[in-house]
Amino acid sequence: MLVMVTNGGPHPPETLALNTAMAICPIDEDLAKTDGPRHFKALCLQADIARALIPHHAEVQNGQRNLIKMNGDMVHAIELGVDEGRLTESLRAVQQAALGTPWAEHFQKPEVMNAIVDELHRHFRTNQQIERQWHADRQGA
Amino acid sequence: MAGFTTAMPTSFKAELPQAIHNFTTTTGHVFKVALGIASPTGTYGAATTNYSNLTGNSDEVPNGSGYTTGGFAFTAAQNTTPSTSGTTAFWTWSVNPNWTSATFATSGTIFYNSSASNQAVYVGSFGGTISVSSGTLTLTLPSNTNTTAILRIA
């Protein structure tokens, strides 16, 4: 289980994106010992996926902040989650990052795509929930 | 040796065929995630049976500074109904547990069923002490697949 820590505030989009990339593209700890070149490519892919997801996490975070501004404490009554368009676009960003790598085909498999979408949605929901919790903390809840 | 070892509690395996736990989305039980202090006196792993194991040793992160005793609560809507692939059943939750305005140190976690007498369903080690200061700590659950999900039965 990965543990993500940010001191002094919420996680920035870069940290959230890297964490999502590490979940989507886990790297076997032993790969460096068995296949150095493949390990390097996997690390590059993980970094590229993280870079591709930064704008998506930033938009989800900003979207939640705007929702909180509009709704105040009532935001908690609104279900966590993002729309299909966000999920489709972020899945495409992940697949685009994988093009030209040994894993490009893997990321096109329907079962893998479904798993990635589930993972993206969990991370976006978490991003939103953290924003709501910081809002509640500031209100003294 | 005192501390946390990642494991599925043996008691949990025996409780599943007794229908003690319900992980169904929306209609299932409420599960919680408690954090253990940096240097616990107790030993937590496969032999852990209940959240009370943690509190009985005063090993839970104390209340305040961004942590509420009992820990992070998933709603029943955040349960993910178990799936299967091949011969493995697997499941997780739809958000990652998180703590905000947090200032504390922790070394491990116990996931437990607050709707079923606080029986433990998972014990996790962080591999060392994790500290956060006036910030955010998030546990990223592994991807929900038959080879990686946090809860799996092969």
Interface residues (C-beta under 8 A of the other chain):
Chain A: M1 L2 V3 M4 V5 T6 N7 G8 G9 P10 H11 N19 M22 A23 I24 P26 L80 A115 D118 E119 H121 R122 H123 R125 T126 Q129 I130 Q133 W134 D137
Chain B: T6 G66 S94 V95 N96 N98 T100 S101 T109 G124 F126 I130 S131 V132 S133 S134 G135 T136 L137 T138 L139 T140 L141 P142 S143 N144 T145 T148 I150
